[in-house]
Every structure is written in structure tokens, then in C-alpha cells.
């Protein structure tokens, strides 16, 4: 068995009897305001995957990864910029079964790759640690589905990105 599988097995075995693991997983789509070198924030589409494991009635752990790309074919310079961010967040919910308010925070890592092609070619790649935070609404859609509307952001060194995300997924 690999280490992640062993850790998951130990976590599930350590849960008290009668406790059922509940959670959700799915697709995230949204828009992010990404801070660029000039200090301005550019709006970009986001897409990603997420999974949430509930730990009791009010707490959860969520893992997610999202990505965005900017492709700009200018008259003089071609810019190709890709971002991927992964995060592990812990959070809590409050509210009734039909609508819950959630907040989460945790560590994040952003991988950024930028290529500029013009008279010369230039490429830079960076891995930047930071913190992701989100707050929003969790809306169960029947017994099996869920839709979440989340607002938040993440830090990358001294830079700060904001995002609005609509997550949809399957509950178990």
C-alpha cells in the first residue's frame, strides 16, 4: 500500500463506531482577479476539481486544484501565462440542511509559468506558497447533488488574488 492509502485507512479506522464519512466532490468553475506585475488585477476564467470530507456535523477538510491561462497575441509580443493552484483547507459550516454558510482557510501552492515571445524568447516558472481562504453558501440539491457559491482568494508571496467560484458536485 502507498503512504496516502495507509494514512486514509488509519483515519477511517480511528473514527468512532457509527460515524459515517460524508462529503462531496466535483467540478469548480469561476472567475478570478489575478494580480499581475503592474499591481493591477486581471479577470480570468478558472476551472478546477475539488473534494470535501465532513468531520462531524460542522467541520470539514477540502482539497482542491484550479487552473487558469492567459494567451495574448499582441502585435509585437505574444504572452502565454499558465497558473495552477492546489490547496488544502479546513473549515466549518453553520445553518440548516437546506442551506449552509461555510468558511475555510488553509495552505496553498501556486505554480506559474510565463512565456513571452517577441524579438527574443523569455520564460519564467515559479512555485509560490501562500494561503487560500473562502467563504460562501453550500446548497444541497436533493440527496445526491450539491452546488456551492464561494468567494475568497489566495496569497502568493506579496501578491493577492481574488475569486468567485461556483462548485457543483456529487454528495456521498
Secondary structure, 3 states (H helix, E strand, C coil): CCHHHHHHHHHHHHCCCCCCCEEEEEEEEEEEEEECCCCCEEEEEEEEEEEEEEECCCEEEEEEEEEEEEEEECCCCEEEEEEEEEEEEEEEEEECCCCEEEEEEEEEEEEEEEEEECCCEEEEEEEEEEEEEEEEEEEEECCCEEEEEEEEEEEECCEEEEEEEEEEEEEC
